[in-house]
Amino acid sequence: MGLFTLPEARHELDRLRPVLAEIVALRADAAELSAALATGESTGLGGLPEFKAAQARLDDLMSTVQATGAELKGFAPLLVDFPSELDGVPVLLCWLEGDTGLDWYHRADLGFAGRRRLP
């Protein structure tokens, strides 16, 4: 896949918001189901079949994100990077769960620790 311009990445993030919201909800369900299965406690969410279904759906949703060319870097919290370039330097436009928009980037060679607000 190619590089995203900032407008393209913002558009793709907007398109992915329902997918990302579903990942967050299913992630919580899967965690609760996993804990209940490990301890033998009951949960209103179900049991092993529902846990396996949640895992399968999460895999599908994560594949949907990756198929756009975006990179799913974190799961809890969600971290999505869009490969791009700023002033000729390879960067990743960076969205972290809870961010209201795509307003951050980091150089590809620095990772999340080098995260900066977009100019």
Residue pairs with C-beta under 8 A, 6 or more apart in sequence:
1 68
1 69
1 83
2 69
2 83
3 83
3 84
3 85
4 12
4 69
4 70
4 82
4 83
4 84
4 93
5 84
6 84
6 93
6 102
6 118
9 70
9 82
9 84
9 93
9 102
10 101
10 102
12 68
12 69
12 70
12 82
13 70
13 80
13 82
13 95
13 101
13 102
15 68
16 64
16 65
16 68
16 70
16 80
19 61
19 64
19 65
20 65
20 78
20 80
20 97
22 57
22 61
23 58
23 61
23 62
23 65
23 78
24 78
24 97
26 54
26 57
26 58
26 61
27 58
27 75
27 76
29 45
29 50
29 54
30 51
30 54
30 55
30 58
32 43
32 45
33 43
33 45
33 46
33 47
33 50
33 51
33 54
34 51
35 41
36 42
36 43
36 45
36 47
37 47
37 48
37 51
62 72
65 72
65 80
66 72
69 82
69 83
70 80
70 81
70 82
71 80
71 81
71 82
71 83
71 92
72 78
72 79
72 80
73 79
73 80
73 81
73 112
74 96
74 97
77 96
77 97
77 98
78 96
78 97
79 94
79 95
79 96
79 97
79 112
80 94
80 95
81 92
81 93
81 94
81 95
82 92
82 93
82 94
82 95
82 102
83 90
83 92
83 93
83 108
84 90
84 91
84 92
84 93
84 105
85 91
86 105
89 107
90 107
90 108
90 109
91 105
91 106
91 107
91 108
92 105
92 106
92 107
92 108
93 102
93 104
93 105
93 118
94 102
94 104
94 105
94 106
94 112
94 115
95 101
95 102
95 104
96 104
102 118
103 117
103 118
104 115
104 116
104 117
104 118
105 115
105 116
105 118
106 112
106 113
106 114
106 115
106 116
107 114
